[in-house]
Amino acid sequence: MYKEIAVENFTDIPHAVMAGADRIELNDNLAVGGTSPSLGVLQESAKYLHEKDVSLVEMIRPRGGNFVYNDLELKMMEADVFQAQKLGIDAVAFGALTADGELDEDALELLIGASSGMQVVFHMAFDELAEATRFDAMDWLIDHDVDRILTHGGPLSAPIEKTLPQIKKYIEYANGRIQILPGGGITAENADAIASELGVSALHGSRLL
């Protein structure tokens, strides 16, 4: 099982690597779903993980709350993506929506363009999309070479056991064209059962180890 571990400071990283993490998603402030980490934390984390040959994903999110961003916030996010490139970060995770719950295609084209050479993850903003638009959104993300979608399959307030049927629908629709990475409420105790039910070989969480 490939385990992507969400952490919010450098202190957690050596423990996660020793426990068997395959990839680290580095955030600040996981209490609000994760925001962009500071440059200092990012630099030391990248150096450590590259020495250990463990992949690093940087969360690109200027604040908690919704995923509707203004031009200044997008400028900040673009700058963070360029900084990630300079540091040799393996992947960046972001999402941007319009006020009516659709993909903010202009914002995403800006950020995807800045991400050249890195993998791109569309994070759990996917679960905030208007339900009727999600499959079209997936097609758009595939067409724009996004590598994977991180999803809980529904609101994070719902136990993942309740949202597995929706995640299955995403996996079936994706049909191998993009990776669907389940996350949110997955622990070391339920991971094997969830992976088996969904037929996936990779999971995301902060309590997977």
C-alpha positions in Angstrom: 0.0 0.0 0.0 1.4 3.4 -1.1 0.9 5.8 1.8 0.8 9.6 1.4 1.0 11.2 4.8 -0.3 14.8 5.4 1.9 16.6 8.0 1.9 20.2 9.2 5.5 20.7 10.3 9.0 19.4 9.8 9.0 17.7 13.2 6.5 15.1 12.0 8.4 14.2 8.8 11.3 12.0 10.2 8.7 10.0 12.3 6.5 9.5 9.2 9.5 8.4 7.0 10.7 6.0 9.7 7.2 4.6 10.0 7.0 3.9 6.2 5.6 7.0 4.5 6.0 6.8 0.7 5.1 10.4 0.1 4.7 13.5 2.3 2.1 16.2 1.7 3.4 19.3 3.6 1.0 21.8 4.9 0.6 24.4 7.5 -2.5 24.5 9.7 -4.2 21.2 9.0 -7.0 22.3 11.3 -8.4 24.3 8.4 -7.6 21.6 5.8 -4.0 22.7 5.2 -2.5 25.9 3.9 0.9 26.7 2.3 3.9 26.0 4.5 6.5 28.6 5.2 9.6 28.8 3.0 11.9 27.8 5.8 9.9 24.7 6.7 9.6 23.9 3.0 13.4 24.2 2.3 14.4 21.9 5.2 11.7 19.4 4.4 12.7 19.2 0.7 16.3 18.7 1.6 15.6 16.0 4.2 13.1 14.1 2.0 15.3 14.2 -1.1 18.1 12.7 0.9 15.7 9.9 2.0 14.3 9.5 -1.6 10.8 10.2 -0.4 8.5 12.3 -2.6 7.2 15.7 -1.4 3.9 17.4 -2.3 3.5 21.0 -1.3 0.0 22.4 -0.4 -0.6 25.6 -2.3 -3.4 27.4 -0.5 -3.1 30.9 0.9 -5.8 30.6 3.5 -8.5 28.4 5.0 -12.1 28.8 4.1 -13.5 28.4 0.6 -11.6 27.9 -2.7 -12.8 31.0 -4.5 -9.7 33.2 -4.9 -9.2 36.8 -6.0 -6.4 38.0 -8.3 -4.0 38.9 -5.4 -4.5 35.5 -3.8 -3.8 33.8 -7.1 -0.6 35.9 -7.5 0.5 34.5 -4.1 -0.3 31.0 -5.1 1.6 31.3 -8.4 4.6 32.7 -6.5 4.5 29.7 -4.2 4.4 27.3 -7.2 7.4 28.9 -8.7 9.2 28.6 -5.4 8.4 24.9 -5.3 9.9 24.6 -8.7 13.2 26.2 -7.6 13.4 23.8 -4.6 12.8 20.7 -6.7 9.5 19.8 -5.1 7.9 16.7 -6.7 4.3 17.9 -6.7 2.0 20.7 -5.8 -1.6 20.4 -4.6 -4.2 23.2 -5.3 -7.7 23.8 -6.3 -9.7 26.9 -7.4 -13.5 27.2 -7.8 -15.9 29.9 -9.0 -18.5 31.3 -6.7 -21.2 29.0 -8.3 -19.2 25.8 -7.5 -17.5 25.1 -10.9 -13.8 24.9 -11.7 -12.1 28.3 -12.0 -10.5 27.4 -15.3 -8.6 30.6 -15.7 -7.1 30.4 -12.3 -6.2 26.7 -12.8 -4.6 27.3 -16.2 -2.4 29.9 -14.5 -1.3 27.6 -11.7 -1.0 24.5 -14.0 1.2 26.6 -16.3 3.4 27.6 -13.4 3.7 24.0 -12.3 5.7 22.8 -15.4 7.9 19.9 -14.5 6.0 19.0 -11.3 3.1 16.7 -10.7 -0.2 18.5 -10.1 -2.8 17.4 -7.6 -6.3 18.8 -7.5 -7.1 18.6 -3.8 -10.3 18.2 -1.9 -11.8 21.4 -3.4 -13.1 18.7 -5.8 -15.6 17.7 -3.1 -16.9 21.3 -3.1 -17.8 21.3 -6.8 -21.5 21.4 -7.7 -22.3 17.7 -8.0 -23.6 17.9 -11.5 -20.3 19.3 -12.7 -17.9 16.8 -11.2 -17.5 14.4 -14.1 -17.1 17.3 -16.6 -14.5 18.8 -14.2 -12.6 15.5 -14.1 -12.5 15.5 -17.9 -11.1 19.1 -17.9 -8.5 18.2 -15.3 -7.5 15.1 -17.4 -7.3 17.3 -20.5 -4.9 19.7 -18.7 -2.6 16.9 -17.5 -3.4 17.0 -13.8 -2.0 13.8 -12.3 -4.4 13.0 -9.5 -7.5 14.1 -7.6 -7.6 14.0 -3.8 -11.1 13.3 -2.7 -13.2 12.2 0.3 -16.2 11.6 -1.9 -18.3 14.0 0.1 -18.2 16.5 3.0 -15.5 15.7 5.5 -18.1 15.6 8.2 -19.3 12.3 6.7 -17.4 9.2 7.7 -15.5 7.8 4.7 -17.3 4.5 5.0 -20.4 6.5 3.9 -18.7 8.2 0.9 -17.0 5.1 -0.5 -19.8 4.5 -3.1 -19.2 8.1 -4.5 -15.4 7.5 -4.6 -16.1 4.3 -6.5 -18.1 6.3 -9.1 -15.1 8.6 -9.6 -12.7 5.7 -10.0 -14.9 4.1 -12.5 -15.4 7.3 -14.5 -11.7 8.1 -14.4 -11.0 4.6 -15.9 -7.2 5.0 -15.3 -7.0 8.4 -17.1 -6.2 10.1 -13.8 -5.5 8.8 -10.3 -8.2 9.1 -7.7 -6.6 9.3 -4.3 -9.0 8.7 -1.4 -8.4 10.7 1.8 -10.1 12.1 4.9 -10.8 9.9 7.8 -8.5 7.0 6.7 -6.5 5.5 9.5 -4.1 2.7 10.0 -7.0 0.7 11.3 -9.4 1.1 8.3 -6.9 1.6 5.5 -6.7 -2.0 4.3 -10.5 -2.5 4.2 -11.0 0.8 2.3 -8.2 0.0 -0.2 -9.7 -3.4 -0.8 -13.2 -2.1 -1.3 -12.2 0.6 -3.7 -9.5 -1.5 -5.5 -6.9 1.2 -5.0 -3.2 0.9 -4.1 -2.6 4.4 -2.7 -4.3 6.3 0.2 -3.9 9.7 1.8 -4.2 10.7 5.4 -2.6 12.1 8.5 -3.2 8.9 10.6 -2.3 6.2 8.1 0.8 5.0 10.0 
